[in-house]
Amino acid sequence: MTTAFFTHPDCRRHDMGAGHPECPQRLDAIEDHLLSTGLDIALTRMDPPLASHSDLMLAHSEGYLLELDEFMKQATETGEHRALDPDTLVCPHTWQAALRSAGAAVAATDAVLDGRAENAFCAIRPPGHHATRSQSMGFCFFNNIAIAARHAVDVRGLERVAIIDFDVHHGNGTEDIVAGDDRILMVSFFQDQLYPFSGGVPMGENMLNVPIPAYTRGGEIREIIEANWMPRLEAFKPQMIFISAGFDAHREDDLGQLGLVEADYEWITRRLKDVAQRHCQGRIVSCLEGGYTLSSLARSVAAHLRALADV
């Protein structure tokens, strides 16, 4: 079985302006590193479609989608950047990129469930885990991983799926969308008292949030995962695992102050693969979230992919 790799040139065309950390060069750094290390030959490349309106409705409200569509059309007409908030801007190509990213998450889910790949990684942007049911924020417009998870249960008929979020920032949007849905277990760690300053009080019994103090290193985080995540995942017995893969908890990343390194990301991925092999027939879909220092991002994604592809 193979590891599918979903990406598309549209994802590079979304640009929030000079100096913005969530930049097109993030995907270039990943691609360059995969080529230079030869890891690209271990992956099966697949082209994602655009997400449909029904895909987006799995996680977002009709009113939100209409408002966002209108806002982005105005950016397309003027050819200028427009700000939804100080951190989240749209350009004329943002709508297409966001649709392509959500479409990649759905297509990856179908590829894995249909047996065309054992697991999949989506090298996509814009990211998604801060987008709530009715609000864009934190560089995010559509919640790619929530859409994929809901596609698995609402469209493909799975009874239990798990979302794992290891970004340095709390996946508040994903929690907003899936909290209270007993078909979905979400487990995460994130740096405490960091944007978006949420997650301390879970919104539902299907949420396991683990705030971690700044400057915590990888060894301690591994212990936290073993003590907190693993018992919940084993008891839940998910039929598929979805990963919000943020690599900004790396010690070199400027947007957070946690201390992970590449070996930690590889270890986390292998532990999740262990769970997937026991309960999910190995089925994992991972979507890129954060990671803003280009070198550490590229190295960490490669470590994640090596574990997924068993190379």
N, C-alpha and C positions, 0 to 999 in steps of 0.2 A: 504494500500500500504506500501511497505517496503523501507528501505534504504539498498542498496546493498553495500557491502564492498569488494573491489578487492585488492588482494595482492598475492604475490607468493614468494617461497623461492629463486628463481633466483635473485630477487631484493636485497637480502642480500649478494649475492656472489660477487657483484661488490664492490671492495675495492681499494681505492686510496692511501693506506698506513697509517702507524701509525701516529696519530696526526692530520689527515685530518678531518676537521669539518663535511664533508659530508660522514658520516660513516655508516656501517651496523647497528650499535647500535641505530640509529634513529628509525628504524622500530621496533626493540626489545622494546624500551621504549614505543612506542605507543601501541604495543600488550600487554605488561605487565600492562599498565594502564587500558586498556579496560577490561582486565580480573579481575583486582583487584577491579574495580568499578562496575562490572557487566554489563557494557554498551555493552559488546560483544553480549549479548543475544538479544539485540534490533536490531541487524544487520543481514542481510542475506549475507553469504559469497559466493562469486563466484570466480571461477578460471579463470584468463585471459589467452588467447592464446598468441602466438608470433605474433607481427605485420608482415604483409606481405609487400613485396616490394611496391605494389601498395598503401598500407596505407602510407608508408613513403614518397612516391612521391607526396602525397597530400600537403606536406609542404616543401619538400627538393628537391634540384636539383639532377639529375642523377649523375653528376660528383662528387658532395659531397658525396653521398652514396657510390660510388665506391672507392673513396679515403679513406673514413673512414673504410670501410670494409677491405681494404688492410692493413691499419695501425693496425687495431685490430687483423688481422690474424697474423701479425708479433709478436704481444704481446703473442698470444696464442702459437706460435711456440717456442718462447724463454722462456715462463713462467715467464716473468718479467714485471714490470710496465714500461709503456712508456708514456711520457708527450706530450700532444698536446699543452699545454701552462703551465705556472708555477702552475696553480690551477687545471688543468683538466688532469687527468691521466687515462690510461686504464690498466686493468689487463686481464688475460686470460678469465675472466668471464663477462667482461663488455658488449660485444656485445649481449650476451644472455639476460642480465639484461635490457639493453636498449630496445631490441626488446619486452621483456615482459612488460615493462612499457608503451611503446606506444600501445602495444596490449591491455593492460588493459583500456586505455583511449577510444579506439575504441569499445571494448566490453561493457564498461559501457554505452557508447552512445547508442548502439543497445539495451541493456537491458532496458534502460529508454524509448526509443522510441517504443519498442515493448510491453511496459506495464508490464514487469516482475519486475520492481521496479519503485517507484515514483522518486527517486533520487539515486545518487551513489557517493561514495568516493573511490578514488584509493590511497591506501597507497603504493606508488611506489618510487623507486629510480633506476637509476639516475633521477634527476628532469629535466625540459625541457625548461623553459621560456627564457633562454639566448641563446638557440640554434637558429641561424638564418637559412635562407634558405640554406646557403652554408658554414656555419662555426659553429664549436663547441666551446663553451667557458663557463666560469662560472659554472663548474661542469656538464654541460648539453651537450647531444649528439643529441637526437631527441626531437623535440618540441612537447611533448605529447598533450598539450592542443590545439595547433594549428592544429595538425593532427585530433583530435577529432572534433573540430569545422568545419574543412573542410569536414570531413566525413559526418557530419550532413547536410551540404548544397550540397556538390558535389555528394554524394552517396545516402543519404536518402532523398534528395529533399526539405529540409526546405528552406524557403525564407529569414529568419532573425534569427540570433543567436547573443548572446552577450557573450563576454569574460570579466570577472572581475578578476583583478590581484591585490591582496593586500599584496604581498611580500614587504619586506623593500627595495629590489632592483628593479629597473625598468625592466620590461619584454621586453627588447630590441629585443630579438629574435622573440617573438610573434608579436611585432609591425612590424618588418621587413617583416614578412610573410603575415600579413593580412592587412597592411596599404593600403588604396585605394580600398579594397573589400567592396562595399556598403552593402553586405549581412551580414557583421560582424561588430558589434559595440564593440570596446574595451575600457573599462574604468579602470583606475588604480589610486592608490596612491603609492608613494615610497619616501624614504628619499632623499632629494635634495643633490647634490654634493657627492654622494656615488656611488660605482661601480654599473653599468658600465659607469657612468658619461654621461648619455644620457636621453632623454625623455623631455627635456625642450622645444623643438620645435617639435610638433607632425608631423609625416610623412604623415598623411592623414586626411581628414575631418571626417573619421569614428573613430578617436582616441581621447579620452579624458584623457590626462595625468595630474595628479595633484602632482607636486613635493611638499614635505612637509619638513620644516626645522627640523633639529635634535632636539631631546628632546621635540617634540610635544607629548602631552598626548592624551589619548583616547577620552575624551570629545570633544576636538577640532577636532579630526579626524571624530567623528560622525557628527559634524556640517558640515564639509567639504563634507562628503558623502551625506548628506541631500540636501545641496545647489548645488552640482555639479553632482553627479552620478544620483540621483533619477529623476530629470527632463529629462535627456537624455534617461534613460532606459524607462521611462513611454512613452515618445514620440516615441521611436523606436519600442516598443511592440515586444520584442523578442519572438520567438517560443520555444526557449530553452536557458538555461543559463549554461555557462561553467566557472568554477572558478579555477584560478591558486592560490592555497591556500598556501601562504607562511606565516609561523608563526615566522619569525625572526624580525618582528616589535614589538615583545614582549619586555617589558622593561628589562627582564632578559637576553635577547640574546646578546651575545658578538659581533656579526657581524654587528650590527646596533645600532642606538641611538634613536629609537622612543619609545613611552611609552605605548603601548597597553598592556592590561591584558586579561585574559580569558573571562571576561564579555563583553569586546569589540568585541572579535571574535564571541561570541554567538549573540550579537546584530547585527553585520554586516550580519551574516548568516540569521537571522530571517528577516531582511529587504529585503534581496535578495529573500528569500522564499515568502515574500509578493508579490514581483514583479512576481515571477514565478507562483504563484497561480492565479494572475489576467490575465496573458498573455500566460503562457507556460504549462498549465495543471500541474503545479508543477514540471516541468522537469528541473532537475539540475544535472550536472556532475562536480565533484570537484576532482582535482588532486593535490597531495602534491608537493609543491615546497620547499621553504626554511624552516628554523627552526633548530637551531644547539645546543642550550642548552637543554639537553635531558628532564629535568623535565618540563620546561615551554612548550616545544614542545608537550609532551604527554598530558599535561593538556589542552593546547589550541586546539589540535585535538579533544579531548573529548568534549570540549565545542562546537566546530563546528559540531560534529556528533550528540550531543544532540539536537541541533537546527534542523539539517536535519531530524532526526528521530522523532522529537516532543516528546522527553522523558525527 
